[in-house]
Amino acid sequence: MYVVANRVPVAAEWRTQFEERFRARASQVDQHPGFVRMEILRPEACDGVYVVLTHWQDKAAFEGWIGSPDFRAAHSNPLPKEAFTGAGQIERHEVIISSEANFTPATSSLSDFREIGCKSI
């Protein structure tokens, strides 16, 4: 399995719009060959960084996605520069060990996410 972490520093006043964009376009990646799952991690701190994790069967599947028309469509109308507090960062990883409990998480899809307020820690 291949995992890509996209770290995105989103300004506090743009968090809702950022999340809505992912809710609206999640199905674009879902149908791509080799896609396994996507998780959007919301930072607890207002000045924190979102982490977008995509899981792929292998590196070739991810590279197929970023070269696809669906990828270009998903990224064709970005938020304005002021929505971000810095440059994003992409990290790519190969899974070497994986373990998980035998339970169903409370939130199982992007459409289930609820808006929560930004809190400083």
GROMACS elastic network, one bead per residue, 0.5 to 0.9 nm:
[ bonds ]
;  ai    aj funct       b0    kb
    1    36     6  0.87917   500
    1    55     6  0.69439   500
    1    56     6  0.58067   500
    1    58     6  0.52278   500
    1    59     6  0.79417   500
    1    93     6  0.86749   500
    1    94     6  0.60445   500
    1    95     6  0.53911   500
    1    96     6  0.80899   500
    2    54     6  0.83388   500
    2    55     6  0.58268   500
    2    56     6  0.50400   500
    2    57     6  0.60936   500
    2    59     6  0.57278   500
    2    61     6  0.87627   500
    2    62     6  0.78946   500
    2    92     6  0.74465   500
    2    93     6  0.58429   500
    2    95     6  0.59530   500
    3    53     6  0.67301   500
    3    54     6  0.56828   500
    3    56     6  0.61829   500
    3    57     6  0.87839   500
    3    58     6  0.83940   500
    3    59     6  0.83842   500
    3    62     6  0.87149   500
    3    91     6  0.83433   500
    3    92     6  0.59656   500
    3    93     6  0.51300   500
    3    94     6  0.61661   500
    3    95     6  0.69614   500
    4    52     6  0.79048   500
    4    53     6  0.56381   500
    4    54     6  0.53060   500
    4    55     6  0.65871   500
    4    56     6  0.82160   500
    4    62     6  0.82964   500
    4    90     6  0.70074   500
    4    91     6  0.57235   500
    4    93     6  0.62063   500
    4    94     6  0.87398   500
    5    51     6  0.62689   500
    5    52     6  0.55994   500
    5    54     6  0.67132   500
    5    55     6  0.89878   500
    5    89     6  0.80765   500
    5    90     6  0.57330   500
    5    91     6  0.50158   500
    5    92     6  0.63472   500
    5    93     6  0.80873   500
    6    50     6  0.80661   500
    6    51     6  0.55940   500
    6    53     6  0.64703   500
    6    54     6  0.84351   500
    6    88     6  0.69287   500
    6    89     6  0.57509   500
    6    91     6  0.63664   500
    6    92     6  0.86851   500
    7    49     6  0.61890   500
    7    50     6  0.57304   500
    7    52     6  0.64580   500
    7    53     6  0.87627   500
    7    87     6  0.87729   500
    7    88     6  0.54361   500
    7    89     6  0.50404   500
    7    90     6  0.62732   500
    7    91     6  0.80170   500
    8    48     6  0.89829   500
    8    49     6  0.54668   500
    8    50     6  0.50685   500
    8    51     6  0.62339   500
    8    52     6  0.77090   500
    8    84     6  0.75913   500
    8    85     6  0.87022   500
    8    86     6  0.80194   500
    8    87     6  0.72523   500
    8    89     6  0.67804   500
    8    90     6  0.88399   500
    9    47     6  0.76988   500
    9    48     6  0.66884   500
    9    50     6  0.61466   500
    9    51     6  0.87358   500
    9    83     6  0.86206   500
    9    84     6  0.55620   500
    9    85     6  0.54497   500
    9    86     6  0.58738   500
    9    87     6  0.70363   500
    9    88     6  0.63810   500
   10    13     6  0.83134   500
   10    14     6  0.64865   500
   10    15     6  0.62831   500
   10    18     6  0.76108   500
   10    46     6  0.89234   500
   10    47     6  0.77926   500
   10    48     6  0.77866   500
   10    49     6  0.65048   500
   10    50     6  0.69854   500
   10    82     6  0.88758   500
   10    83     6  0.58618   500
   10    85     6  0.58285   500
   10    86     6  0.79579   500
   11    14     6  0.54097   500
   11    15     6  0.65786   500
   11    46     6  0.78741   500
   11    47     6  0.70875   500
   11    48     6  0.88375   500
   11    82     6  0.75517   500
   11    83     6  0.53451   500
   11    84     6  0.52238   500
   11    85     6  0.55714   500
   12    15     6  0.54502   500
   12    16     6  0.85290   500
   12    46     6  0.56641   500
   12    47     6  0.68308   500
   12    48     6  0.88441   500
   12    83     6  0.83383   500
   12    84     6  0.89627   500
   12   118     6  0.72417   500
   13    16     6  0.75133   500
   13    17     6  0.85819   500
   13    83     6  0.76974   500
   14    17     6  0.54379   500
   14    18     6  0.61336   500
   14    19     6  0.87372   500
   14    79     6  0.87670   500
   14    82     6  0.86918   500
   14    83     6  0.55060   500
   14    84     6  0.80327   500
   15    18     6  0.50893   500
   15    19     6  0.62089   500
   15    20     6  0.86040   500
   15    42     6  0.88881   500
   15    83     6  0.82891   500
   15   118     6  0.86889   500
   16    19     6  0.52423   500
   16    20     6  0.61373   500
   16    21     6  0.87060   500
   16   115     6  0.75024   500
   17    20     6  0.50399   500
   17    21     6  0.62413   500
   17    22     6  0.89172   500
   17    79     6  0.82957   500
   18    21     6  0.53381   500
   18    22     6  0.68511   500
   18    79     6  0.76565   500
   18    83     6  0.83621   500
   19    22     6  0.53279   500
   19    23     6  0.63693   500
   19    24     6  0.87681   500
   19    40     6  0.83361   500
   19    42     6  0.87765   500
   19   110     6  0.88915   500
   19   115     6  0.88235   500
   20    24     6  0.61114   500
   20    25     6  0.86398   500
   21    24     6  0.52164   500
   21    25     6  0.62603   500
   21    26     6  0.84220   500
   22    25     6  0.52248   500
   22    26     6  0.55946   500
   22    40     6  0.82273   500
   22   110     6  0.75640   500
   23    26     6  0.56119   500
   23    27     6  0.84983   500
   23   110     6  0.56155   500
   23   111     6  0.60465   500
   23   113     6  0.87461   500
   24    27     6  0.76943   500
   24    28     6  0.89648   500
   24   111     6  0.87436   500
   25    28     6  0.55510   500
   25    29     6  0.77177   500
   25    74     6  0.66259   500
   26    29     6  0.59929   500
   26    30     6  0.65389   500
   26    38     6  0.82503   500
   26   110     6  0.73901   500
   26   111     6  0.89898   500
   27    31     6  0.66904   500
   28    31     6  0.63568   500
   28    32     6  0.74644   500
   28    70     6  0.62745   500
   28    71     6  0.77382   500
   28    73     6  0.86435   500
   28    74     6  0.70533   500
   29    32     6  0.53958   500
   29    33     6  0.88904   500
   29    35     6  0.70973   500
   29    37     6  0.88983   500
   29    38     6  0.85714   500
   29    65     6  0.76708   500
   29    70     6  0.74407   500
   29    71     6  0.75957   500
   29    74     6  0.85382   500
   30    33     6  0.84451   500
   30    35     6  0.63392   500
   30    36     6  0.77975   500
   30    37     6  0.73914   500
   30    38     6  0.83181   500
   31    34     6  0.87173   500
   31    35     6  0.72493   500
   32    35     6  0.56799   500
   32    61     6  0.82126   500
   32    64     6  0.84727   500
   32    65     6  0.66757   500
   32    68     6  0.89873   500
   32    70     6  0.84708   500
   33    36     6  0.88419   500
   33    56     6  0.88995   500
   33    57     6  0.88011   500
   33    61     6  0.65096   500
   33    62     6  0.89420   500
   33    64     6  0.81783   500
   33    65     6  0.80351   500
   34    55     6  0.88056   500
   34    56     6  0.55558   500
   34    57     6  0.50343   500
   34    58     6  0.70991   500
   34    60     6  0.83503   500
   34    62     6  0.74356   500
   34    64     6  0.87718   500
   34    65     6  0.87680   500
   35    38     6  0.84319   500
   35    54     6  0.78357   500
   35    55     6  0.64597   500
   35    57     6  0.64302   500
   35    58     6  0.88321   500
   35    61     6  0.69429   500
   35    62     6  0.75399   500
   35    65     6  0.85070   500
   36    54     6  0.75771   500
   36    55     6  0.52161   500
   36    56     6  0.50781   500
   36    57     6  0.64586   500
   37    53     6  0.81786   500
   37    54     6  0.58626   500
   37    55     6  0.51771   500
   37    56     6  0.72300   500
   38    52     6  0.72247   500
   38    53     6  0.55202   500
   38    55     6  0.61947   500
   38   109     6  0.86776   500
   38   110     6  0.86720   500
   39    51     6  0.80712   500
   39    52     6  0.59018   500
   39    53     6  0.50610   500
   39    54     6  0.64892   500
   39    55     6  0.85776   500
   39   109     6  0.81808   500
   39   110     6  0.77823   500
   40    50     6  0.71463   500
   40    51     6  0.59251   500
   40    53     6  0.62989   500
   40    54     6  0.87109   500
   40   110     6  0.77572   500
   41    49     6  0.86924   500
   41    50     6  0.56091   500
   41    52     6  0.62294   500
   41    53     6  0.78055   500
   42    45     6  0.89009   500
   42    48     6  0.82814   500
   42    49     6  0.75402   500
   42    50     6  0.51593   500
   42    51     6  0.69676   500
   42    52     6  0.88944   500
   43    46     6  0.71351   500
   43    47     6  0.80005   500
   43    48     6  0.50986   500
   43    49     6  0.57687   500
   43    50     6  0.56072   500
   43    51     6  0.79748   500
   43   118     6  0.85843   500
   44    47     6  0.85652   500
   44    48     6  0.67856   500
   44    49     6  0.89530   500
   44   118     6  0.69459   500
   44   119     6  0.63924   500
   44   120     6  0.72329   500
   44   121     6  0.74623   500
   45    49     6  0.83369   500
   45   118     6  0.67298   500
   45   119     6  0.56145   500
   45   121     6  0.56711   500
   46    49     6  0.85629   500
   46   118     6  0.53222   500
   46   119     6  0.57799   500
   46   120     6  0.55646   500
   46   121     6  0.82540   500
   47    85     6  0.84513   500
   47   120     6  0.78545   500
   49    88     6  0.89595   500
   54    62     6  0.86727   500
   55    58     6  0.85017   500
   55    62     6  0.84372   500
   56    59     6  0.70356   500
   56    60     6  0.86856   500
   56    61     6  0.62554   500
   56    62     6  0.61480   500
   57    60     6  0.82662   500
   57    61     6  0.64710   500
   57    62     6  0.81805   500
   58    61     6  0.54952   500
   58    62     6  0.68540   500
   58    94     6  0.81596   500
   59    62     6  0.52151   500
   59    63     6  0.62254   500
   59    64     6  0.85566   500
   59    92     6  0.89235   500
   59    94     6  0.82215   500
   60    63     6  0.50542   500
   60    64     6  0.60294   500
   60    65     6  0.86457   500
   61    64     6  0.50078   500
   61    65     6  0.63566   500
   61    66     6  0.89443   500
   62    65     6  0.50561   500
   62    66     6  0.64366   500
   62    67     6  0.87197   500
   63    66     6  0.52256   500
   63    67     6  0.62581   500
   63    68     6  0.86516   500
   64    67     6  0.52348   500
   64    68     6  0.61901   500
   65    68     6  0.51361   500
   65    69     6  0.83713   500
   65    70     6  0.75513   500
   65    71     6  0.61274   500
   66    69     6  0.84271   500
   66    70     6  0.84107   500
   66    71     6  0.55398   500
   66    72     6  0.76625   500
   67    70     6  0.85558   500
   67    71     6  0.68897   500
   67    72     6  0.78290   500
   68    71     6  0.52994   500
   68    72     6  0.66252   500
   68    73     6  0.87988   500
   69    72     6  0.50703   500
   69    73     6  0.61333   500
   69    74     6  0.85853   500
   70    74     6  0.60592   500
   70    75     6  0.86513   500
   71    74     6  0.50541   500
   71    75     6  0.63103   500
   71    76     6  0.85098   500
   72    75     6  0.52476   500
   72    76     6  0.58353   500
   73    76     6  0.50931   500
   73    77     6  0.79969   500
   74    77     6  0.75799   500
   74    78     6  0.87673   500
   75    78     6  0.60713   500
   78    81     6  0.86248   500
   79    82     6  0.81306   500
   79    83     6  0.62587   500
   79    84     6  0.84157   500
   80    83     6  0.56121   500
   80    84     6  0.78718   500
   81    84     6  0.58298   500
   81    85     6  0.83797   500
   81    86     6  0.89731   500
   82    85     6  0.71365   500
   84    87     6  0.73943   500
   84    88     6  0.84892   500
   95    98     6  0.69395   500
  100   103     6  0.84901   500
  101   104     6  0.86919   500
  104   107     6  0.84217   500
  104   108     6  0.77195   500
  105   108     6  0.60521   500
  106   112     6  0.88634   500
  107   110     6  0.79262   500
  107   111     6  0.88552   500
  107   112     6  0.58266   500
  107   113     6  0.66512   500
  108   111     6  0.84312   500
  108   112     6  0.67193   500
  108   113     6  0.85600   500
  109   112     6  0.54224   500
  109   113     6  0.71990   500
  110   113     6  0.55289   500
  111   114     6  0.83269   500
  116   119     6  0.89170   500
